[in-house]
Amino acid sequence: MLDLESVRRSRARAQALAGGIREASAEAVVRRVFALQAQDVVAADLGIRVRGQGITADAVRTAYEDQRSIVRGWYMRGTLHTVPSDDAHWVLQLLSPRILAATSRRYRQLGLTDDLRRRADHLLRRVLTTHGPLTRAELTEHLTTLGIASDGQAPFHVIRHAALNGILCFGPRRAGEATYVLLDDWLPGAQRSPWEGDVALAELARRYLAAHAPATVGDFAAWSGLPVTLARTAWKMLAQSGVITEFGPLTMLTGRVKDAEDRWGAPDVRMLPAYDNYLVGYRTRESSVPAAHQDRVWPGGGLIRPTVIADGLAIATWTRGSGARSVQVDAFEPVSGRIQQEVDKERDAVIRFLRPTA
């Protein structure tokens, strides 16, 4: 059985958040974590920064828009994530039918009938082919021709519906605002379906464990949004192929077991953004945040605050102010001078990333 410290350190290493591990590019970061929380654009960019070595905001944008090696869309749990571009199609094919089914009640509440959603999909495909990239407001204006009200949540759900059907994804930013593009036009070289059915399910579980282990089957179900029955099917397939090792309820990829036994040197301090994968990728929180301080990280209302970790353990929260160099760290308890030096280095790195000319 792995102790709590071994679990925490192994998880932090898997996420490139401890042990001195940092990836060289935005694409490498996303490939390592596979799916990066991205409902907040700045937080998603900071999530790439914290796992990389000297990655700038411009480099992240280049990966999205010029290299197109990473793409933002609705994936795990139907929430926004950034994934490697060549994984976009098969992950959508695996997850979107369940997400769409789970949203059916909301569609009915908004008056979005099956026929109206089909016509909206067709319209969005046509206008993006002719006029794209387009912002949400611009797409909404076109949707009003179908009788869809421009206010309220209907336009959002129609656009998301088209994304879940593989029609569109996020494209380049225009004057700081997100735009949408046709997925197949934006990523013409992406593989459509290298994995399908149960094989895709097992691959998703393998990717999850590569980025989050040690973890439980329940953790995978919570992260992916899949039913526990399907999560267990994936675990069984991985066990039959010999690629996982179990430590009681916890599971690791067999090749990663040695990471749990590695010795550690100086504390590795990182400043996580809000909603970071490291904090939301599991059902429970005790390995990453001390129980006495969990309310400071999860204050309620769905908020997950930016957090400072040392060797994977949360030691503070942090906030951004309005000034060019305004980043405030609120430590849970007094820290050593050595850790404070590392916190100050991370704080300066965050400021440079957010305001490179400051």
DOTILUM-21950 format. One line per field, with one value per residue (C-alpha): x, y, z; residue in three letters. Coordinates in nm, 4 decimals, m for minus. Example, Ala and Ser with C-alpha at 12.3 -4.5 7.8 and 13.67 -1.06 7.14 Angstrom:
BEGIN
east = c(1.2300 1.3670) $
north = c(m0.4500 m0.1060) $
up = c(0.7800 0.7140) $
code = c(ALA SER) $
This chain:
BEGIN
east = c(0.0000 0.1317 0.1423 m0.0158 0.3144 0.4143 0.0753 0.1020 0.4550 0.3864 0.0780 0.2686 0.5485 0.2994 0.1569 0.5076 0.4582 0.7350 1.0736 1.2125 1.0131 0.9207 0.8279 0.9944 0.6872 0.3154 0.2446 0.4618 0.2790 m0.0626 0.0542 0.1767 m0.1440 m0.3599 m0.6516 m0.5973 m0.8857 m0.9658 m1.2949 m1.0874 m0.8521 m0.5905 m0.5963 m0.5463 m0.2454 m0.1050 m0.1627 0.0682 0.3231 0.3526 0.4411 0.6901 1.0384 1.0371 0.7124 0.5722 0.2165 0.3149 0.4448 0.1135 m0.0766 0.1574 0.0790 m0.2932 m0.3043 0.0057 0.1225 m0.2342 m0.0821 m0.3311 m0.7007 m0.9681 m1.3147 m1.5694 m1.4393 m1.4223 m1.7497 m1.8686 m1.6459 m1.3821 m1.0417 m0.7336 m0.6188 m0.3561 m0.5029 m0.4580 m0.6686 m0.9650 m1.1711 m1.1512 m1.2119 m1.5192 m1.6445 m1.6090 m1.7493 m1.9886 m2.2865 m2.3158 m2.2664 m2.5357 m2.7730 m2.7088 m2.7896 m3.1213 m3.3324 m3.1638 m3.2268 m3.5970 m3.6076 m3.4591 m3.6951 m3.4097 m3.5867 m3.4026 m3.5005 m3.3906 m3.0522 m3.0008 m3.0825 m2.8537 m2.5680 m2.6193 m2.6314 m2.3188 m2.1299 m2.2399 m2.1609 m1.8219 m1.7406 m1.8309 m1.7289 m1.5187 m1.3524 m1.6438 m1.6991 m1.9820 m2.1689 m2.1349 m2.2552 m2.5441 m2.6533 m2.6764 m2.8662 m3.1396 m3.2493 m3.3693 m3.5738 m3.3155 m3.3179 m2.9876 m3.0128 m3.0098 m2.8250 m2.9689 m2.6895 m2.4216 m2.5886 m2.6375 m2.2697 m2.1611 m2.3918 m2.2162 m1.8778 m1.9798 m2.0887 m1.7413 m1.8473 m1.6565 m1.3882 m1.2138 m0.9897 m0.7697 m0.8312 m0.9340 m0.8625 m0.8560 m1.1874 m1.2298 m1.3482 m1.4862 m1.3772 m1.4705 m1.2874 m1.1951 m1.0683 m0.8686 m0.7141 m0.7102 m0.4270 m0.5681 m0.6401 m1.0110 m1.0467 m0.7346 m0.9325 m1.3004 m1.5383 m1.3819 m1.0347 m1.0848 m1.2215 m0.9102 m0.6865 m0.8591 m0.8027 m0.4365 m0.3912 m0.5572 m0.3283 m0.0203 m0.1067 m0.2757 m0.1659 m0.1757 m0.5517 m0.8662 m1.1268 m1.3622 m1.1145 m1.1122 m1.4923 m1.5143 m1.2503 m1.3938 m1.7628 m1.8123 m2.0221 m1.8293 m1.9352 m1.7487 m1.4530 m1.4314 m1.4440 m1.1465 m0.9552 m1.0231 m0.8926 m0.5756 m0.5235 m0.5646 m0.3014 m0.0591 0.0003 m0.1195 m0.0101 m0.2528 m0.1761 m0.5020 m0.7579 m0.4859 m0.3543 m0.0439 0.0942 0.3450 0.6330 0.5721 0.5817 0.9415 0.8404 0.6677 1.0020 1.2281 1.4142 1.3542 1.5830 1.5044 1.1354 0.9766 0.7366 0.4762 0.1924 m0.1144 m0.3902 m0.7565 m0.9316 m0.6025 m0.6054 m0.3991 m0.6832 m0.9824 m0.8570 m0.9592 m1.2652 m1.0946 m0.8567 m0.6641 m0.3435 m0.3000 m0.4533 m0.4404 m0.7878 m0.7669 m0.7196 m0.9439 m1.2092 m0.9527 m0.8948 m1.2589 m1.4589 m1.7848 m1.9895 m1.7812 m1.4723 m1.1271 m0.8694 m0.5168 m0.2925 0.0761 0.2128 0.5471 0.6274 0.2596 0.1236 m0.0802 0.0797 m0.0975 m0.3478 m0.2684 m0.4538 m0.3869 m0.4347 m0.4841 m0.1243 0.1412 0.3303 0.0442 0.0351 m0.0545 0.0342 m0.1652 0.0219 m0.1702 0.1111 0.4583 0.7061 1.0812 1.3149 1.4098 1.0502 0.9807 1.2657 1.1083 0.7661 0.9163 1.0769 0.7461 0.5643 0.8078 0.7664 0.3870 0.4167 0.6504 0.4112 0.1062 0.2783 0.5886 0.6703 0.6289) $
north = c(0.0000 0.3441 0.6050 0.9460 1.1220 0.8714 0.9108 1.2882 1.3002 1.0458 1.2370 1.5660 1.4119 1.2628 1.6136 1.7660 1.9591 1.8194 1.6527 1.9282 1.7948 2.0592 2.0053 2.1983 2.3165 2.3802 2.0786 1.8570 1.9762 1.8976 1.5594 1.4771 1.5739 1.4752 1.7056 2.0389 2.2220 2.5185 2.6807 2.9857 3.0803 3.2559 2.9767 2.7198 2.9127 2.9313 2.5573 2.5075 2.7560 2.5907 2.2559 2.3966 2.5404 2.9021 2.8740 3.2172 3.3267 3.3812 3.0238 2.8927 3.0950 2.9682 2.6097 2.6813 2.8949 2.8443 2.4921 2.3832 2.1063 2.1641 2.2473 2.3667 2.2135 2.0296 1.6899 1.5355 1.5808 1.8072 2.0885 2.2833 2.1197 2.1593 1.8316 1.7264 1.7987 1.4458 1.3137 1.5443 1.3188 0.9873 1.1448 1.3241 1.0026 0.8231 1.0870 1.3143 1.0733 1.0512 1.4238 1.5023 1.2552 1.4077 1.7539 1.6489 1.7810 2.1206 2.1279 2.0705 2.3453 2.5886 2.4832 2.3365 2.0461 1.7717 1.9306 2.2787 2.1490 1.9679 2.2825 2.4848 2.2390 2.2770 2.6562 2.6798 2.4569 2.6716 3.0119 2.8986 2.7603 3.0951 3.3487 3.1792 3.2242 3.3827 3.4900 3.3653 3.6930 3.6609 3.3004 3.4003 3.6636 3.3948 3.1630 3.4212 3.3487 3.0117 3.1799 3.1186 3.4095 3.5924 3.6340 3.3551 3.0242 2.8839 3.0114 2.8670 2.5262 2.5255 2.6097 2.3467 2.0948 2.1545 2.1171 1.7880 1.6654 1.7372 2.0324 2.3159 2.3948 2.7017 2.8771 3.1895 3.4717 3.8027 4.1156 3.8959 3.7264 3.3585 3.2563 2.9296 2.7390 2.4156 2.1343 1.9469 2.2635 2.3713 2.0263 1.8677 1.6303 1.4987 1.1287 1.0694 0.7480 0.5498 0.3904 0.3007 0.1385 m0.0474 0.0018 0.3789 0.3434 0.1565 0.4110 0.6964 0.5165 0.4588 0.8269 0.9215 0.6973 0.8245 1.1765 1.1155 0.7876 0.6535 0.6714 0.4666 0.3537 0.6020 0.8823 0.7958 0.7899 1.1299 1.2843 1.1489 1.1752 0.8114 0.5692 0.3631 0.0480 0.1633 0.2758 m0.0748 m0.2196 m0.0034 m0.1120 m0.4760 m0.4376 m0.2674 m0.5401 m0.8128 m0.6469 m0.6266 m0.2505 m0.1639 m0.2525 m0.2287 m0.1208 m0.1970 0.0471 0.2516 0.1774 0.2838 0.2077 m0.0700 0.1270 0.4136 0.2155 0.3131 0.6813 0.6122 0.5053 0.7854 1.0045 1.3762 1.6757 2.0438 2.1405 2.2022 2.4963 2.5692 2.8203 2.6452 2.8419 2.8234 2.4963 2.3153 1.9474 1.8528 1.9636 1.8414 1.5109 1.3000 1.2287 1.3214 1.5974 1.4750 1.3925 1.7413 1.9865 1.9635 1.9079 2.2194 2.4401 2.2805 2.5499 2.8092 2.6283 2.5251 2.8144 2.7067 2.8088 2.5909 2.8071 2.6475 2.9074 2.9412 2.7444 2.7227 2.3708 2.2432 1.8873 1.8521 1.9695 2.2915 2.5542 2.8739 3.0348 3.3301 3.6060 3.8568 4.2270 4.5035 4.6236 4.4995 4.3249 4.2547 3.8883 3.8235 3.4935 3.3946 3.1186 2.8710 2.8644 3.0237 2.8706 2.8265 3.0781 2.8252 2.7672 3.1411 3.1964 2.9425 3.1031 3.4397 3.2893 3.1377 3.4623 3.6509 3.3864 3.4221 3.8002 3.7710 3.5297 3.7490 4.0807 4.0098 4.3780 4.4763) $
up = c(0.0000 m0.0911 0.1847 0.1349 0.0690 m0.1986 m0.3634 m0.3631 m0.4990 m0.7697 m0.8813 m0.8855 m1.0934 m1.3356 m1.3850 m1.4337 m1.1103 m0.8914 m0.8935 m1.1168 m1.4118 m1.6701 m2.0327 m2.3146 m2.5071 m2.4772 m2.6950 m2.4744 m2.1640 m2.3096 m2.4372 m2.0881 m1.9067 m2.2068 m2.1182 m1.9473 m1.7775 m2.0029 m1.9051 m1.8055 m2.0907 m1.8775 m1.6204 m1.8975 m2.0273 m1.6744 m1.6398 m1.9363 m1.8011 m1.4614 m1.6205 m1.8708 m1.8831 m1.9954 m2.1920 m2.2773 m2.3459 m2.7098 m2.7293 m2.5991 m2.8569 m3.1298 m3.0300 m3.0549 m3.3654 m3.5820 m3.5079 m3.4203 m3.2119 m2.9289 m2.9476 m2.7068 m2.6949 m2.4804 m2.3744 m2.0260 m1.8355 m2.1148 m1.9879 m2.1770 m2.2027 m2.4157 m2.5727 m2.8276 m3.1693 m3.2996 m3.0114 m3.0671 m3.2929 m3.1103 m2.7693 m2.9032 m3.0604 m2.7268 m2.4925 m2.6820 m2.7173 m2.3378 m2.2928 m2.5481 m2.3864 m2.0440 m2.1841 m2.3441 m2.0567 m2.0792 m2.4540 m2.3912 m2.1284 m2.3797 m2.6592 m2.8640 m3.0345 m3.2220 m3.5521 m3.4450 m3.3273 m3.6580 m3.8524 m3.6254 m3.6859 m4.0609 m4.0357 m3.8235 m4.0639 m4.3575 m4.2045 m4.0767 m4.4208 m4.5737 m4.3086 m4.0394 m3.7990 m3.6112 m3.2519 m3.0341 m3.0857 m3.4618 m3.4601 m3.2350 m3.4869 m3.7546 m3.5200 m3.4718 m3.8306 m3.6977 m3.4254 m3.1522 m2.9076 m2.8823 m2.5057 m2.2506 m2.2738 m2.5976 m2.8287 m2.6007 m2.5946 m2.9725 m3.0324 m2.7798 m2.9476 m3.2792 m3.1105 m2.9489 m3.2929 m3.4264 m3.6419 m3.4793 m3.2240 m3.0892 m3.3382 m3.3254 m3.0832 m3.2375 m3.0322 m2.7237 m2.8037 m2.8864 m3.2305 m3.3670 m3.6762 m3.8516 m3.6762 m3.9936 m4.1631 m3.8584 m3.8049 m4.1512 m4.0660 m3.7396 m3.7195 m3.7072 m3.5076 m3.4243 m3.1398 m3.1162 m2.8696 m2.5767 m2.7218 m2.7065 m2.3533 m2.2408 m2.4144 m2.2320 m1.9012 m1.9882 m2.0716 m1.7437 m1.5408 m1.7225 m1.6071 m1.2698 m1.1116 m0.8495 m0.8870 m0.8389 m1.0861 m0.9174 m0.9815 m1.3521 m1.3634 m1.1906 m1.4193 m1.7437 m1.6620 m1.7638 m1.5583 m1.3031 m1.4891 m1.7993 m1.5898 m1.4449 m1.7959 m1.8900 m1.5771 m1.6570 m2.0110 m1.8860 m1.6256 m1.8866 m2.1045 m1.8111 m1.8254 m1.4742 m1.1225 m0.8313 m0.4755 m0.3006 m0.4491 m0.6192 m0.9666 m1.1577 m1.5004 m1.4460 m1.5951 m1.3534 m1.0275 m0.9561 m0.9412 m0.6107 m0.4637 m0.5896 m0.3425 m0.3533 m0.3235 m0.2712 m0.2476 m0.5872 m0.5591 m0.8280 m0.8583 m0.9969 m1.1699 m1.0772 m1.1661 m1.2206 m1.3226 m1.0209 m0.7942 m0.9952 m1.1357 m0.8347 m0.6246 m0.2964 m0.1900 0.1113 m0.0751 m0.2242 0.0255 0.4074 0.5479 0.7659 0.4593 0.1982 0.2374 0.1332 m0.1955 m0.2480 m0.0939 m0.2583 m0.5572 m0.7886 m0.7360 m0.7143 m0.6227 m0.7615 m0.5283 m0.4416 m0.3976 m0.2673 m0.3775 m0.4615 m0.1242 m0.1155 0.1090 m0.0010 m0.2339 m0.4577 m0.6360 m0.9124 m0.8587 m1.1111 m1.1089 m1.3491 m1.0695 m0.8335 m0.7325 m0.3692 m0.1999 0.1107 0.2935 0.5067 0.7638 0.7937 0.5459 0.5607 0.4032 0.1362 0.0318 0.0401 m0.2056 m0.4413 m0.3994 m0.4921 m0.8049 m0.9137 m0.8437 m1.0664 m1.3395 m1.3284 m1.3564 m1.6560 m1.8242 m1.7692 m1.8406 m2.0477 m2.1018 m1.7359) $
code = c(MET LEU ASP LEU GLU SER VAL ARG ARG SER ARG ALA ARG ALA GLN ALA LEU ALA GLY GLY ILE ARG GLU ALA SER ALA GLU ALA VAL VAL ARG ARG VAL PHE ALA LEU GLN ALA GLN ASP VAL VAL ALA ALA ASP LEU GLY ILE ARG VAL ARG GLY GLN GLY ILE THR ALA ASP ALA VAL ARG THR ALA TYR GLU ASP GLN ARG SER ILE VAL ARG GLY TRP TYR MET ARG GLY THR LEU HIS THR VAL PRO SER ASP ASP ALA HIS TRP VAL LEU GLN LEU LEU SER PRO ARG ILE LEU ALA ALA THR SER ARG ARG TYR ARG GLN LEU GLY LEU THR ASP ASP LEU ARG ARG ARG ALA ASP HIS LEU LEU ARG ARG VAL LEU THR THR HIS GLY PRO LEU THR ARG ALA GLU LEU THR GLU HIS LEU THR THR LEU GLY ILE ALA SER ASP GLY GLN ALA PRO PHE HIS VAL ILE ARG HIS ALA ALA LEU ASN GLY ILE LEU CYS PHE GLY PRO ARG ARG ALA GLY GLU ALA THR TYR VAL LEU LEU ASP ASP TRP LEU PRO GLY ALA GLN ARG SER PRO TRP GLU GLY ASP VAL ALA LEU ALA GLU LEU ALA ARG ARG TYR LEU ALA ALA HIS ALA PRO ALA THR VAL GLY ASP PHE ALA ALA TRP SER GLY LEU PRO VAL THR LEU ALA ARG THR ALA TRP LYS MET LEU ALA GLN SER GLY VAL ILE THR GLU PHE GLY PRO LEU THR MET LEU THR GLY ARG VAL LYS ASP ALA GLU ASP ARG TRP GLY ALA PRO ASP VAL ARG MET LEU PRO ALA TYR ASP ASN TYR LEU VAL GLY TYR ARG THR ARG GLU SER SER VAL PRO ALA ALA HIS GLN ASP ARG VAL TRP PRO GLY GLY GLY LEU ILE ARG PRO THR VAL ILE ALA ASP GLY LEU ALA ILE ALA THR TRP THR ARG GLY SER GLY ALA ARG SER VAL GLN VAL ASP ALA PHE GLU PRO VAL SER GLY ARG ILE GLN GLN GLU VAL ASP LYS GLU ARG ASP ALA VAL ILE ARG PHE LEU ARG PRO THR ALA) $
